[in-house]
């Protein structure tokens, strides 16, 4: 009989294999069974669903999903946890376990993960793809944002993340949490914070408050955006220096391709003043400005959208919500 993922169960199992949670992987295990059920209920799983889980952990959430979904593809980077979860999930023939990093790098998913998920989606007609995961804090942003740029775009994503990350996803213009991530997510998805969770529902307890989010992809809205990679980099470039006027951001992003008079002309065409900032613009307005700029410079992405690697800020460590780089995609 499958045991609930409680503190006593986790400490016993970890002691048996001589393991401690790896903070470098952002391992915080959800120990509240009611919240685990809430995640499953929110994801609304059915037999036609192919589910991707990033961070198998001990396999507790995986097993609950496998009872409802058609197939669960679950990825675990930690060898010891992979072996532990393999024992727990041995009776589930619809669970595919992958050992490794779900991300090839900060901006791309592992090709193996993409290939396995796509194979399962194509296995039967009518299948749909969903992400459901208690995400390790230190990869939540790249997992959720990059899946929208991958070849396998989900119907929905239900995940536990840092609350401050959820706040940025649902933020509105002219608020402290409004960012490139806000626009990128909201331009393609409906985002809902389902439940805020205190640190006490995890083991070990993180230093931050968490949240369950439900992200539902609006494929019609998404398909209406031309050249999504360009849009991604454009939004990032407009928020690269948050407090700068958007005129300065455009000049920096399209250096040597747009002159100052040309930028002023583009801004005037959408009624932007010289002191307009990106943080003041709602999604529809930013999309309109993007279309104007793209019509003028159709051949490529903004030059300053991709900061040189040595200057690129690191992802915030697990439990750290103070890193300003989290405002970036």
Secondary structure, DSSP 8 states (H G I E B T S, - for coil): ------HHHHHHHHHHHT----GGGT--EE--HHHHHHHHHHHT--TTEEEEEE--TTSHHHHHHHTTSSEEEEEE--HHHHHHHHHHTTT-TTEEEEES-SEEETTEE-HHHHHHHHHHHHTSTT-EEEEEEE--GGGHHHHHHHHTTSSS--SEEEEEEEHHHHHHHH--TTSTT--HHHHHHHTTEEEEEEEEE-GGGEES--SS-EEEEEEEE-HHHHHTSS-HHHHHHHHHHHTTTTTSBHHHHHHHHTTTTS-HHHHHHHHHHTT--TT-BGGG--HHHHHHHHHHHHHHSTTS--TTSS--GGGS-----TT----GGGG--
